[in-house]
Amino acid sequence: MKTLCVDSQQIRLLTPPWKRPAMRGFYSKLDSSSMGMAMPLNLAVETEKAQALLQTFSTASLLASAGLGAFCFLADHFLTLPFIQHLWLRAVFDNATHGIIGLWSWAIVIGLRKRSDFYEVVLAGFLASVIDLDHFYLAGSLSLKDAVNLPHRPPLHCSTLIPALCFSLRLLMWACRLKDSWCSLPWMLFISLTSHHIRDGVRHGLWVCPFGNTAPISYWLYVTITATLPHLCSVLMYLTGTRDMISTKHGVAIDV
């Protein structure tokens, strides 16, 4: 005689709706599936938050950060080679390096689980490189020679603007009632601008208006900050609750 094994989930689905027990809340499939039981939604959310934080320091994430640090070193060494000292060629590769660092950093923060993540990463890289256009704005010319020989630093290179812009963007999103899928945009802007400023700080220091410029950042400090910045950003997102919204955006399997 064969024994039929049916778990609690199957019993609930086979039971007519009028005979089911009263619903006690939402349940998630991110749960103790090995026990064949469902987990209450609030517990599932807490579990997912913990998993997101642990993923920030996972082996893959730490290796990606080490790779980012290595890329910074190799790219900067490449820019010192004699054949790349032509003004336009050096400017293009230097700006591309800013972009790659920005997109790499954001990829570490969010991971690459779906196509929309890829678009976010590309946008982060674009933001990290496009701010160099303010050189041409301050020069009042499209001449690269004028853009790299400025009397002072252009406006978007003021590091004081980073928290101001990110906070203003967050307020704008709240005022426009944008949905939670946009919740990570201020953090993307933060990591794109910060990675750019830290790299520029090796040559010029940070421009902290109205206090002036700091001393130039030591090279290995720049590499260290760049490699650890994605993890710092992830922890801050966790502490501010942005991780919850990102989990919802990526999709949580809900079983009612």
N, C-alpha and C positions, 0 to 999 in steps of 0.2 A: 504494500500500500504506500503510495507516494504522499509526501507531505508538501502542502502548498504554502510557500512563504510569501506573505504580503506585508509590506511595511505600512506605517501609519499614514504616509502620504497617499498611498494607493487606496487605503480604506476610506480616507476622507473624500477622495475623488469619486469612489464608487457609491458613496452614501448619498441618497437623494438630498437636495438642498434643505427640504423642510425637516429632515432628521439630523442635520448637522448641528453640532454645538454652536453656541453664539460665538461670533468672531471676536477675538480678544486683541485684535490689532493686526498690523501688517507683519509679514514674515519674509525673510530674504533667503535665497538659495546660497548665499555666501555663508555657509553655516556648517554645522556638524553633520555634513552629508554622510559621513562614514557611519553615523549612528542612525541615519534614516529619519532624522527629526529636523524641524525647521526652527530657526532662531528668530526671536523678536527683532523688529526692524531697528530699534534703538541700540540693541546689542550688536547687530550686524554693522551698523554705522560705526560704532566704537571700534569694532574689530577691523573694519576697513581703514579707519584712521590710523590704527596701530600698524597695520600692514603697509600703508603708504609711508609712514615714518621709517619703518624698518627697511623698506625698499630704497629709501634715500641713502642708506649706508650698506646696501647689499654689495656683494662681491662685484657684480656687473657694473654697478654705479661707481664704485671706487676705482675699478679698472678704467672706466670711461673718463673719470677725473684725472687719473694718471696719464691717460692718453692725451687729454686736453693740455696738461702741463708740458708733455713732450712735444706736442704740436707747436705750442708757443715758442719753445726753445728752437726747434728746427726752422720754423717760419722766420723768426727774427735773425737767425744765422743766415738763412737764404737771402734775406734782404741786405746783407753786408757784402755779398759777392760782387765782384767788379762788373760783371756783364749786366747787372740789373740797376746800375746807378743812373741810367737815363731818367730824367725827371718824371715823365709821364709813366714809364714802366714801373718805376719804384712806387709812385703814388697809387697806381692801380693795384699792385700786389699788397701794399700796406693796407689799403682800404679793404681788399678782399680778406686779408687776415683778420681784421676787425669783425667782418661779417661772419666768418667761419667760427671764430671764438664765441660770438653771440649765439649763433644757432646751435653750436655744440653744447654750450652751457644750458640753454633752454631744453635741449633734448635730454640732458641728464635729469633736469627737474621733472619733466612730465612723462618721459619715456616715449616710445614710439609704438603705440598699440593699434592705432587706426589711421586712416588717411588724413583726417582732420588734424591729427597731431603733427603730421608732416608739414601741413600748411602753416601751423603755428610756428614750427621750428624755422621755416623759411622766412616768415614774417619777423621773427626775432633777429635773424641774421641781417635782414634788410634794415631794421631799425638801428642795429649796431653799426652799420656802415653809412647810412644815409645822413647821419648828423654831420658828417664832414662837409656837406654842402654849405654849411654856414661859413666856411672859409671863403667861398666865392661871394656869399652875401656881404660879408664884411669888406672884402676887397672891392666890391662893386664892379667886378669884371669876371669874365670867363677865362681869363689868363691864369694858368696854373702857377706860373712864376709869381704873379701878384698874390695868389691865394696862399702860397706857402711862405710868403715874406710879409707878414702882417705886423702892424705896430703893436698889437696886443691880441689876446686870444679871443676867438669868436664866441658869440653868446651861448650856444648850446654846449660849449666846453666848460661852462661854469658848473662845478659839482654841486653847488647849493641848489641848483634847479632840479636835481634828480628827485629828492623827496617831494618838492613842491609840485612837479609835473605829475608824479605818480598819485599823489593825494588828490590833486585837481581832477585827474582822470577818473579816480574812484568816485568822487563827488558827482562828476558829470554823468557817470553810469547810473548812479543812484537816482539823480534827478530825472534822467530819461527813462528810468525803470527798465533798463536793459536786463534781459534774462540772465540766469546764473551761468550760462555757457560762456559768457564774456568775463567771468569773475577773475580769471587769471591774467587779463590784459595789463593791469597796472604792474603786476609782478614781472611780466615779460618785458615791459618798458624799463623797469628797474634793472633787470639783469643785463639787458642790452646796453643801456647807457653806462652802467657802472663798469662793465667789462671794458668798454671803450675808454672811459676816463682813467681807469687803473693802468691800462697799457700806455696811454699817452703820458701818464704821470712819471714813467721811467725817464723821459726826456725833460719834461717841464714841471713836474710836480702837479699837485691838484690845485685848481683855482677855487678857493672857498670864499666866495663873495659874502660879506664885504671885508674879509680879513686879509685877502691877498693870496699869494701862492705858497704852498708848502714846499719843503725841500724835495728834490726828485726822489722818487721811490726806488729803492734798491732793486736790481733786476730779479733776484731770486725771491724777494718778497712779492713782487708783481706776479711771478709764476705761481707762487703758493696761494696768493689771494684769488687768482683767476681759477685755479683748480678747485679751491674750496668754496668759492662763491655759490655754485649751484646747491650745495648742501646747506649752506646758511639760508639761502632763499627758501628751500624746501621746509626747513624747520620753522621759519617765520610764517610761511603759508599754513603750516600745521597749527601754529599757536593762534593765528588770526581766524581760523576756521575755513580758509579758502580751500583746504584739502577736501573738506566735506562736499563743497560744491563741485569740485573737479571730479570726485568719485561719482556724483550724480550725473555729471555731464558725460562721463565715459560709460555710464550705464550700470545700474545695479539690478540684478534679476529679482523681481518682486513677485511673490506668490501670495495671493489673497485667498 
